[in-house]
Amino acid sequence: MKALVALKLNTMSVENVTIDPPEAGEVLVKMGAVGVCHSDLSVANGTVPMPLPMVLGHEGAGVVEAVGPGVRRVEAGDHVVLSFVPACGECYFCQRHEPHLCTSCTADGLMLDGTSRLRMQGQSIGAMSQLGCMAQYAVVPAISVMQIDRSIPFDRAALLGCGVMTGVGAVTNTAQVKPGATVAVFGCGGVGLAAIQGARVVGARQIIAVDRVDSKLDYARHFGATHTVNAREDPVAAIQAHSGGWGVDYSFEFTGNAVVMDQAYRAARRGGTVCIVGVGRGSDSLALNACAFAPEAKTVLGCYYGNANFRVDMPNMLALYQAKRLDLDAMITRTYRLDDAVRAFEDMEAGLNARGVIVLD
């Protein structure tokens, strides 16, 4: 089959890969659509260290082709969306109602039993997030799969496997933004735009979008931003001016840039909440003033996958989509064939899309 492979640092291409049948507790999915997410690029360029070569793709939806022994949750023919974080239901975090931190999720690209189902030129290779779904087929853990209604298009459903779940969840689950609040969103890629939608859905009074790319700010206005700030000016000063000089109640960072994280911190008012979602390089750090930290009384939150319980939150978000309160249609600004996957990432880096999606036959 064809798959997009990160061959080595900063080198990805569509390659012929062999895929084995599903083992116990696994599902073979014929992919219908896969979102083009910056996290894939972070693996390919080493920002998020993972062993290469590795099949990319962690935001997908498709049709179950076959199931391995012991799988009861889905069967062949079911339409499913994949979650890049599995939920085993048994580990320390799952038992404490924090499935977004499930310890079944590993960075080694191997399945739950420590082996791989993918081979290239006779050698085993990894699958990103135990999915590797930027391919014609993917063998994935059954605990990473949820059945969806057949009426939901694959390209819309795929977005819930990472970007929309993370962005909306950061607002509703992690920060728990209240109606009437003021919000700033730093970074208006796919995840940031989802957060803007989440803030609109919960009834935020003011939503200030910050980015360096004007086209992304145009998208932000479409999805509900009440104000936009080009980050080439001083975004903290601009946000304070828009919010009466105090700063916002909730500030979200989606770029993974430590400088922007600092701006997001400073843009929050005293007693406000700062939610860091972007993943930066391990060599970067965020400095907090030791004298001002306590008197400012801000709450600083890390957010992974929107603190989601995907088996609960995915149906809820699909219901919002069907009720036309969550706009997944406009999130997809361009679709690509698998053979054009490298170009899709180039377009993402250039800021051309709200979300690009690879659609498979």
Summary of the structure (lengths in Angstrom):
residues: 361
radius of gyration: 19.9
end to end distance: 12.5
largest distance: 62.6
contacts: 1338
relative contact order: 0.16
helix: 31%
strand: 28%
